């Protein structure tokens, strides 16, 4: 192994950037590199926050990865389904199998026309391929007994681009289409940046720092021009918004190289990639989303490591075969080596993930940690478009399981072992130019169809159901027009929805049983960490998570489960054993009331919104409290009296550092989760609507106020800002000297700098 240190002009933003390359004859650098990797990875393990890979599994293991947790969970799910769901009146499931090269279709796809009529027999299984050749997909469907059609009564529809709205009209519950409406929000390069950057602004850049610095051109040309000249040693790469297969991609040597008459993105080039055999590579990962409500995300056990076909040379930016890893680009190079046998999956310029894992482990890289970080990127990316997809599903009245999406995530690992998301493909290539391609992709498509559960339904019966569905959709639209019912998916599940809850659980369990070589990464143990990245409460997600990782284990499994919570200093992590450190409603309520009191201290009563006043008055006078309040008290005095009453019940001081580390939004979610009966009615009075608590609303209001002050100027801001920076004082509006505008917003929305108690309370107020 050799370490090729880069000159300062070609380093990335990371301080210790160097290129690591495997060579056939190891030398003295190998020990140094492995020691550096081990130290770095051990540090990252200690501070990791998120899902636990031991409860998910690692890709690239050919199904051989196992853990006590996974073994027990598989057994419990099978037993639960067998004991609770015996009768099944639904149409039978169709089983799909991978195919050989001899079974591939020889003819091209039919002409892309679309018809609403259908002249096939009622019992035929139909598929529709639209705006794509999809040779492999057609071959697998043909072998399963399906017939191609141009009509709308298909069992499966495979679209090569983002689906138009009319494709989702009048679908029955058994029809499947391979794209969710609006899923292109993640796969267009400009849209991906916009959505992920919005998440970074709202929830903190430290959680969404997995895409390179990017500019949208021509709109942000001036910003890019300034960044280019500010970072003269950095390299940049140009990509058209909607292109694929490496078309229109080139490295930028000057802003003048960029055409301004077409929309594109320009990103900072990752110039310190991890190398194998001195070649740059990226990873194609296949990700299946089978539902957005509740969210269910799977990752396929196999994928592809795609290598550039010439030795990496950061100096020669014009050599596409050195810098680009796209197969469609490198296959044109005479030096490109094609795979000849899928069993020899580490030969040539395209490897399997299993072969890649083996090589990385030889280099001393902890692949469990690496894949955990990649899973984290995938989950956060999909969450970034979740509200957009849900909104489209509701508007089109599409049923929960009508759609699925098989994405192609392209990830690059740099020499610091940091994974970067390069792009997401809406319709990843299913070309089978090599035996390795055919083996991986044939199994991928058949496992996809098996997982989503394709059923041979009765068309005559389902025609009647379509009419009913259209009537229901119209009724929903009329109801929305008559009254602003808002986003119903954010509201809490009521007792009348018990049947729906059972249906959600049953669907998830049956799907898990059919997963084949897929691994489910969401929901998974530790994924409650990601709740804060959603735009609102997701009841169906909570129902499913609670069942899978609490109820299912309640009686027979005593594995100590751990979660980690961010402290105010981001470098520190508090480990909490849920079994021994359960936090009750009163302990959470004390913290919430004290934060609310601190926030109210900086506002005069005249500044309070009327809805805040009404809700707080209802809260402090609720029947939950044991004694009436004194007359002529201010709202803040009433809140403080109720906090004193709660303190008399006593609480565990050991838990307070954990509770104090919670953000305001997280605290509100936990309060609602732990509340029962009268407590639930009490806590609901502290919410201005189904999504936003009073404390979070005040935080947002103060944030907007602070941002307006900052526009006046620093001097004016210092004079008008009533927050203090004295030791031990409470600062509801933090000092902004070290915050950008985006940083201020992030700090407020996450509750990281507001409402955390220290020693004294600043009694000044302002509006």
N, C-alpha and C positions, 0 to 999 in steps of 0.2 A: 504494500500500500504506500502510495506517495502522497504527500501533502503539497499541493501546488499553490503557494501563497500568491495572492493577487496584488498587483500594484494598487496604490491608494486610489488612482483614478478609476479603477474598475471594481471597487468594493461596493457592496450594498449598504443599506442604512445600519446594519448590524456591525458592532465594533470588531468582533473577532471573526470576520468573514474570510474564509479560505475555501478553496475547492478541494474536495476529497475524491481521490480516484483509486479504484482497485487495479492493481497490476499483477501479473502472473507471479512475479518474484517479490515477496514481501521484504521490507527493509526496516531500518531502525525507526522510521516514522510510524510504523504500524502500532507499536506499543504506546507511543505518545498520543496518537489519534484515539485509540480505544480508551485510554485513561481519561482524556478530555471528554469523550462522549459519555462515559459512565458517570462522571461527576455531574455533567450537565443534566443528564436524564434523571439521576437520583434527585436532584434539586427540583426538577419539574414535577416528579411524582408526588413529592411532599406537598406542593402547592396546588395540585390539580383539583379543579372544581368541575363537576359534570357527571356524565354517565360512567358506570362501572363496566368495563369491557368483559369482566368475568361473568357478568349476567347476560351478555349479548353473544360473545364469541368473536373470534378473529378471522378475517377473510384470508384467503390464500392458504388454507390449511387442508383443503380437500375433504372437509367434513370431519377432520380428526381433532379439532379443538373441543375440549370439554372441561367442565368444572362441576363441583358438587351442586352448585346453585342451578345450573342449566339442567343437569340430570334430574334433580328433584322437581324442577318446574315442568319439564316435559311429562313426567309421570303424573303430576298433579292435574295438569290440563287434560290429559287423556282420561284420567279417572273421573274428573268433573263432567266432561262431556258425556261419558258413558252412563253416569248415574243420573244426570239431570235432563239430558236432551235425547230421548230415545226415538220418538216418532218424528218423521220428517215427511211432510206432505208436498214438499217442493219438487219441481222437475228434477230428474237425475243429473248428476254432474258428469261432464265429459272429461276423459283422461287424455292427456297429451304426452307424447314421447319424442325424444330427440331423433333426428334423422341422419342418414348417411349421405355421402356425396351423390350416390346413385339415385337417391330419392328427391334431389333438388329439381324444381321446375325448370324445364328447358325453354318454355315459351315466355314471352314478355307479359306484363300485366295488361288487363283489358283497358280500353280507352276510358279516360276519366270522365264519365257522364254520371248524372245523378237523377234518379227517378223516385217519385213518391209511391208509384204503383208497384205491385208485385204479382207475378203470375206463377210463382213456384207452389209446390204442394205444401200443405200445412205442416207436415212432419219433417221437412228437410231442415238441416242445419246450414245456415248461410253465413258467409262472411263478405265484407265489402272492403276493398283496398282502394284508397282515394289519394290522388296526388303523390303517389310513390310506386316504385316497382315492388319493393318488399318481397323479393324472391324467396328468402328463407322463411318469412312469416307465412306466405302462401303455401309453401311446400309442407310445413308442419300442419297447417289447417287441412290441406288436401288429404294428408295421410290419416288425419283424425276423422275423415268422412264428411267434411264440410264442402259446400258448393258455393262458388263465387256468384255474386248478385250485384245488380245495379240499383236495387230498390232500398227502401228504408226499413225493411223488416228483418234486418240482419241480426245474428247472435253477437257477432264481433265486428267492429269497424276499426280498421287500421289506417290512420290518416298520416300523411307524410309531413304535414305542416300544422300550424295552430288551427284548431277547429273553428269554423264559422258558426254563428249562433243557430242557424237553421238545422245543423246536424244534431242538435240536442233537443229538438222539438218532439214532444210526445213519446219519449222513450218509456218502455215498460221496465219493470224492476230487474229483468234478467238480461237486458241488452248491455253490452260493454263497448266503450269507445276509449281509445288509447291516449286521449289527452283530456285533462281538465280545462274548462274555459279559463282563460287568463294565465295559464301556466307559462306562457311565453314571457311573462314579466320576469322570470328567472333566467331564461335562455337567450334573450336578446342581450348583447353585450352592454348596451347603454342602459337598458332597463335593470339588468342585474346590478350594475353599479349604483343606480339611483336608489333601488330598494334596500340594498345592503348598507349604503351610506346613510340612509334615513334611520336604519336601526342603530348604526354607530352614533348618530347624533342624539337619538332618544335614550339609548341605554349605555352608552360609554364606548369609546373607541378601543379600550383594552379588551373588550369582548368581541369586537368585530374588526380586528386588525389582520384579517387573513386574505385581503385582496390588496394588490399594489396600489400606490397612489395613481389616480386615474382622472382624466379630463375628457369631457364630452365636447367634441368639436363639430361645427365651428363656434357654438355658443360660448365655450370657455377658452377660446383661443388665447385671449390676453392673459388669463391665469396660467395657461400652459407655457406661454412664452416667458413669463416671469420665472416660473419654476425651472424651466430649461436652463436659463442663464444663471439662476441662483445656485443650481446644483450642476455645475459644468462637468463634473466627473461622472455623473449618472448617465445611464443609457436608457432610451425610451423605445417603445414598440407601438406601431400603428396597426389597428385592426378595424375593418369595416363593421358596422353594427350588426348586420344580419348575415354575414358570410359564414362559410364553413370550409373544412378541408384545406385550411391554410391559404385560402384565396385572399389576396389583398393585404397580407401580413408582411411587414418589413420593419427593420430597425431604423430608427431616425437619427441621422447625423446632424440635422439642422431643422428648425421649424419651417424653413422654406420647402422642405421635402414633402410636406403634408398638403394634399389637395383640399381646398376649402369649399369645393362645390358639392361634396358628398358628406353625409353624416358618418362619423367614425368615433372611436375612442382611442386615446393615446395613454398608455400606462407606463409606469416606470418599469424598466426591464430588470428581471431578477438575474443579476450578472454573476452570482456565486452559487450555481446549481450544484447539487450533489452529483458526482459522476461515477459511473461504473465503466471500467475499461476505457477511461478518458472520454466517455461519451455522455452527453446530456440525455436525460430521459424524463418523461412525465408518466402519469398513471391514469388510465381510463377506468373509472369505477362506475358500475351499473347500479343505479338507485331506483327502487320501485316505491312509488307512493300509491297505496291502494285506497286511501281515504283521507280527506282533510277534516272531517267531522264525525268521529274523533280522528285526530291525526295518527296515521300509521305509516311508518317509514321502514323500508327494508333495504339491505345492501346485499349484492350478490357475492357469493363466496369466491368467484373467479372474475378476473378482469384482465387488463392488458397493460404491461409496461412497454411503452413505445420509445425507441431509441432514435436519436439523430444518427445519420449514417456516416458522419465524418467527425474527427476529433474536435472537441470543443475548443474554440479559439476566440476569446472575447475581443480581440483586437480587430479581426476581420469581420466586420458587421455585414458584409455583402454575401457571405456564404450561407445560404438558406439551409443547406444540408448539415451545417454545424449548429445552427441556432434553433431551427424548428424541428419539432418531434412528430409532426403530423405524418401519418402513414402515406396519405395521398401525395405529399411532397417528396418524401424520401424514397418511395418505390421507383421514382424516375431516375434515381442515382445509380450508376453502374456498380457502385460499391455496396449497394443494399443487398442484404442476405435474407432470403425468404425462409420461413419455417417449412420443413418438409415432413415432420412427424410430430403430432400433437403430444406424444409422450416425451419427446425431447424438447421440453418447453423453455429451455434456457439457451437455445442456439438461434442465432440470427438477430435481427434488429427488432423483434417483437417477442416478449416473454409473457408467461403467465404470472399472476400475482404470487402463486406458490413458489415459483422460481425466484422471483424478486425477493420475497421474504427470506428465503434461504441465503441469498447473496448478502442482504442487509444484515442478517444475524452474523454472518461470517465477518462482516466489517465491525461488529461489536455494537450494532444499533439495536436498541430495545424496540422490537416491532409492536409489542403490545401497547406501549406508550404512544408510538407513532400513529398507529391506527385509531387509538382513542382520540387523538387530536383531530384526525381526519373525520371520524364520526361526528365530532363536535362541530366541525365546519359544515358538514352536510345538514345537520339538524337546524343550525342557526340560519343557513341559507334558505331552507324551505319555509321556516317560520316567517322569513321576511316577506314572502308573497302570500302567506296563508289568508289574511283578511281580504285580499283582492280576489282570491279564488272562491272563498266562501260567499262573498257578495255576488259574484257571477252565478254560482250554483243556486242561490236563492232567487235571483232575478229570472233565471231560466227554468226554475222549478225542476231542476235535475235531482234525481234521487241520490241518496248517499253513496250507493255502490255502483252507479252507472259508469263511472269514469275511473281510469287509472293512468299513471304516467310512468314510463320507463326512461329516466334521465341518464345521460352520460356525463358524469362529473370528471373534469380534467384537473388534476392536482399535480403540482411540482414541489419537490422537496429541495430546500436549499442546503448549503453546507453546514448551517447551524441546526439542521434537522427540524426546521420549521416548515410545515406544509402550507402552500399557497394555493388558493382557488384561482385557476386561470379562466375557466369558462364552464358553462353548463350547456349541454346539447339537448334540445327538445326531442329530436329523433336521431339518436346515435346510429352510426353506420352499422348495418347488419350484413355487410359484404363478407363473403367467405372465400377470400383469395388464397388462404393457406389452411392446412389441416388443423392448426391451432385455432384459427378463427372459427372454423366450422364446429369444432368440438365445444368451444366455450359458448358461442352464440346460439347454437342449436339447443344446448341444455338450458341456456338463459331464457329463450323464448318459450320453450315447453314448460319450464318451471313457473314462468310468469303467468301463463294461461291457467295452469293448475292452481296457483295461489289465489288468483282473483275469483275462481269458481265460476266457470262457464257452464250454463245449464241448457238442456234441450227443452225449451218451453213450447207450449201449444199456442200457435199464432192466433187461432180463432178466438181462444179465450182471452188472450192478451190484447186483442183489438178492442174488446169491451173495456178493459182496464185502461187503455190509452185515452178513451173518451172520458172516463172518470178522472184521470190525471189532468186532462186539459181543463175540465170544469173546476177541479180543486185549485189549479194554478190561477185561474181567473178569479176565483173567490179570494185567494190570498192577495192578489194584486189590488182588488177592489178594497179589501180591508186596509191595505197600506195607504191607499188614496184617501180613505175616509178619516183615518186617524193615524197619527205618527207613532207607530208601534215600535219603531227603532229596530235595533239589531237583536232579534230574539235569541240568537245563538249565544249571546253573552249573559243572558239571565239565568238564574239558578233553577235547577231541576226541582219540580214540585212532586208531591206524592202521586198525582195523577199520571206521571210519566214513568211509573215503575215498569210498565210493560216495555217501553222504549229502552230503558236501561238494560233489561234482560236481553233484548235484541242486540244491543251494541256489544254486550259481553259475549254473547253466543257467536256473533259474526267474527269477532277478534280471535276467539279461541279456535273456531273451525279453520279460519285462515291460517293461523299459526300451525295447525296440524298439517296443512297442505303446503307448507313453505318450501319443501324440497331443499335446495342449496342456498336459499335466502336466509339472512340473519336479520331479525327485527331489532333496529336500533332505537326506535321510538314507537310506543312507550318502552322504557327500560328502567332498570334500577338506577336511581340517581337523576332521572330526567325531570324530576320535579324542579330541579335547578333552572330549567328552561322556561318555567311558567312566567317568569318576569319579562320574557322577551315577546310575549303575545300582546296584542293591542287591547285585550280585555280578558275577562274570565271565560274559560272554556269548560262548561259543565261536563260535556261528554268525555273530554280528555281526563277530567278529574275522576269521573265514574270508573273509567277503564283502568286508570292507574291505581286507584284505591283497591279495586278488585284484584288485579294481577299481583300487587306487591304488598297487600295487607290482608284482605279477606281470605285469599286463597291459601295463605300460609298460617292463618291465625292459630289453628289447633295443633298442627303436627310439626311445624318447623320453627326452630329457635336460633337460626343463624343470626349473629349480631350484625345488624345493618347499620351502616354509617353514612351520614351525610356531612357535607362541609359547607360552612357559611362564611361569606366574606366579612372580615373585620373592616373597620374604617381605614386602617392602613392596608392597602391592597396586597402587600407582601405577606401578611399574616393570615393564617387559616385556622379556624376553630373546628375541631372534630367533635361531633356530638353523637353519642350512642343513643338512638331513639328509644331503646328498651329501657335505659336507666335514666334518661334525661328528658322524659316527656314533659312538655310545657302545657300548662292548663290555661283555661280561658281567663281566669282572674289575673294571672301573671302577665299575659299579653295585654289585657285591658289596662292594667296599671301603667305600662309603658306607653300605650297609645294615648291615654288621658294626659300623662305628663308632657308628651310631645305636643299634643294639641294645646295644652296650657301655655307652653313655651312659645308656640306660634302665635297664639292670641295676644301674648304680652307685647308684641311689637305692632299690634294693630289697635287703633281706637275702635270703640263699639260702632261708631258711625261708618267705619270702613267695611264692616262685615256685610256680606251679601245677605239679603233677606232669607234666602233658603238655608244658609248656614245657621242664622239665628233661630229659625223655626225648628230645625232639626236638633240643634243643641238643647233648646228648651224642652223638647219632647224627651230627649235623652236623660237630662238631669232630673226630670220629674216622673220618670218611668216607674211603674209598680215594682220593678226589680229591686229598687233601693229600699232600705229598711226604715229610713226616717225622712221626714219632709225637710225642705230647705228653709233657711231664714229669709225673711222678706228684705227687699231693697238691696239684694246682692247683684253685683255685675255678673255677666256670663262667665268670665274667667274665675271669679270667686266660687261660683257654683261648681265649675269643673274641678277646681282644687279641693272643694269639700267632698266631692264624690271620690277623688283619688285618695283622700285621707281615710274615707270609709273602707275602701278596698284594702288599704295597707293593714288595717286592723285584722284582716283575715289571715295575714302572714303569708310569706312566700319565700322560696329558696333563693338565697343570694348567689349561689353558684351558677344559677341559670341566667342571671341578669346580663353578664357580658355577651351571651349568645343572643338574647332578646334585643339588646341594644345594637347589635350588629345588623339587625334586619332592616331592610329599606321600608319606607312607609307603605308602599304597595304590597310588599311581601307580608308585612304585619297585618294589613287589612284582610288579605287572603286567609291567613292563618286564624284570625279572629272568627271569620265566617265558618271556617272548617271545624273549629272546636266548639262553636256555640250550639246550644241545644234549647229547644222550646222557648222559654221566656228570654233566654240569653240571645237567641237569634233575632227576636223582635227588637231587643235592646240595641244590638249592634247594627241592625238594618237602619235604625234612625240616624246613624252616623254616616250614611251614604246618600249623596245627593241624587244618585240614580243607581241602577243595577251594577255599574262598572266603577264609579269613582267615589272614594271616601272623602269626607270633609278635609282630613289632613292632607291627602294628596292634592285636593283641589286648591287648598290654601298654598301649598308648595308651588303649584303651577302658577297661581296668581302672583305670588311673590317673585317668582322667577321672571315672569313677563314684566313686572314692575321694575325689577333690577336691571333688566336688559334695556328698558326705556331710559333709566337713569344713566346707564353707561354710554348711551349715544350722545348725551350732552357734553361729555368730556370727562377726563379723569379728575380734574380739579373739582368740577361741579359734583361729580359722583362722590368724592370723598367728603364734601361738605354736607350733602343731602343724605348720605347713607347713615342710617341710625345704628347699624350693627357695630359691635366693638370687637377688638382683637385682644382685649386684656386677658391675661392668663386666668383660666377657670371660668370665664364668662360664657354665656350661651349666645351664639350668633345665628339668628334665624336666616339672615341673608349674609352668606360668607363673603370674605374679602375677595375681590375679583382681580387682584393684581396679577395673579398667575393663571387666570382662566381666559380662554378664548370664548367667543359668543356661544359656540357649540358646547364648550366645556361647561359653561354656566348652566345651560339648559339640561345637560346630562346630569350634572350634580344635583340640581333641584329635583328632576323627575325620578331619580333613583333614591332620593332621600339620604344621600351619603353625607351631605353637609348641612342638612336641616333637621331639626328635631332630635338631635342626639344630645343627651344630657351630659353636662360635665359637672361643675361645682355650684356656680352661682347663676342667678337669672338676671339678665339685663332688663330692668324695668322701664326702659325708654320705649316709646311707642311712636308709630308714624302711620301714615296712610299713603 
